[in-house]
Amino acid sequence: MATPPVTLDQGPPLPPNLQPQPQPSVQQLAGQSANPSGSASLQQAVVQKLMFVEQSLDDIATMMPAAGPAIGDLINQLRKGMGAVLAQGAEPPPAPMGGNSPQQTMMPPMGAPTS
């Protein structure tokens, strides 16, 4: 059985019964919790959604090259606008009163007569 080559970047090989120690993440080294809460998690969720939107727009520009300049302008406006909003700090929405979500209070129940 051949042993894999050892490089200096990996350090010495460990015996089979030992596992390497888990390395701390960048967030842990910075003193932040691994699971952000409150406005930090809201901002993280918003950034993830924005990245999805940007990737979708890039895909459309790839499929329709003529739309590339317009989509590029839209992405730049989106980045600038949302960057400014996120720099101000985002607060989670207030808890709904009475247990109704905003969608429930804005839309009548199914089958209800509308005036």
C-alpha positions as a printed Julia matrix, in Angstrom:
115×3 Matrix{Float64}:
   0.0    0.0     0.0
   1.54   3.3    -1.09
   1.42   6.28    1.22
   0.45   9.66   -0.17
   3.29  12.14   -0.55
   3.81  14.4     2.44
   4.13  18.13    1.81
   5.35  20.77    4.22
   2.04  22.66    3.9
   0.08  19.87    5.58
   2.27  19.26    8.6
   3.18  15.82    9.89
   0.75  12.99    9.23
  -1.5   12.06   12.16
  -1.95   8.51   13.42
  -5.16   6.91   12.09
  -6.94   7.11   15.46
  -6.45  10.88   15.83
  -8.52  13.51   14.08
  -7.26  17.04   13.42
  -8.47  19.77   15.76
 -11.31  21.88   14.29
  -9.97  25.23   13.15
 -11.81  28.37   14.25
 -13.66  30.26   11.54
 -12.92  33.85   10.63
 -16.12  34.93   12.41
 -15.03  33.2    15.62
 -11.58  34.79   15.42
 -13.26  38.2    15.01
 -15.34  37.55   18.12
 -18.63  37.14   16.27
 -21.0   34.28   16.84
 -21.26  31.62   14.18
 -25.04  32.13   14.02
 -25.72  35.83   13.56
 -28.98  37.14   14.95
 -31.09  40.26   14.64
 -29.99  42.81   12.09
 -26.81  40.9    11.2
 -28.78  37.84   10.09
 -31.27  40.06    8.28
 -28.47  41.78    6.39
 -26.9   38.41    5.57
 -30.23  37.11    4.24
 -30.75  40.26    2.16
 -27.25  40.02    0.69
 -27.85  36.38   -0.24
 -31.11  37.3    -2.0
 -29.41  40.19   -3.8
 -26.64  37.87   -4.96
 -29.3   35.51   -6.35
 -31.01  38.39   -8.18
 -27.69  39.58   -9.59
 -26.8   36.06  -10.78
 -30.24  35.74  -12.4
 -29.78  39.04  -14.19
 -26.33  37.95  -15.37
 -27.86  34.75  -16.72
 -30.44  36.77  -18.66
 -27.69  38.99  -20.08
 -25.84  35.85  -21.2
 -28.96  34.49  -22.9
 -29.83  37.86  -24.45
 -26.59  39.75  -25.19
 -28.54  42.76  -26.5
 -29.91  43.25  -22.97
 -26.4   43.26  -21.47
 -25.91  47.05  -21.21
 -29.35  47.62  -19.66
 -28.88  44.76  -17.22
 -25.4   46.01  -16.32
 -26.87  49.44  -15.5
 -29.63  47.81  -13.45
 -27.1   45.75  -11.47
 -24.99  48.86  -10.78
 -28.05  50.77   -9.53
 -29.09  47.8    -7.4
 -25.62  47.56   -5.83
 -25.39  51.28   -5.09
 -28.91  51.59   -3.7
 -28.88  48.47   -1.57
 -25.31  49.13   -0.47
 -26.43  52.48    0.91
 -29.43  50.91    2.65
 -27.34  48.12    4.18
 -24.67  50.6     5.29
 -27.34  52.41    7.34
 -28.17  49.16    9.08
 -31.27  47.08    8.63
 -33.69  46.32   11.4
 -35.94  43.26   11.39
 -39.61  44.09   10.8
 -41.71  44.57   13.94
 -43.68  41.6    15.2
 -47.22  41.6    13.79
 -49.97  42.57   16.2
 -52.85  40.19   16.68
 -51.06  37.3    15.04
 -51.82  38.44   11.48
 -49.07  38.69    8.95
 -48.97  41.79    6.71
 -50.25  39.67    3.82
 -53.22  38.49    5.85
 -54.23  42.03    6.75
 -53.9   43.28    3.18
 -55.74  40.49    1.36
 -59.29  39.32    2.05
 -59.78  35.62    2.78
 -60.37  33.34   -0.19
 -63.99  33.44   -1.3
 -64.78  36.57    0.68
 -66.78  39.21   -1.2
 -64.78  42.26   -2.17
 -66.29  45.71   -2.08
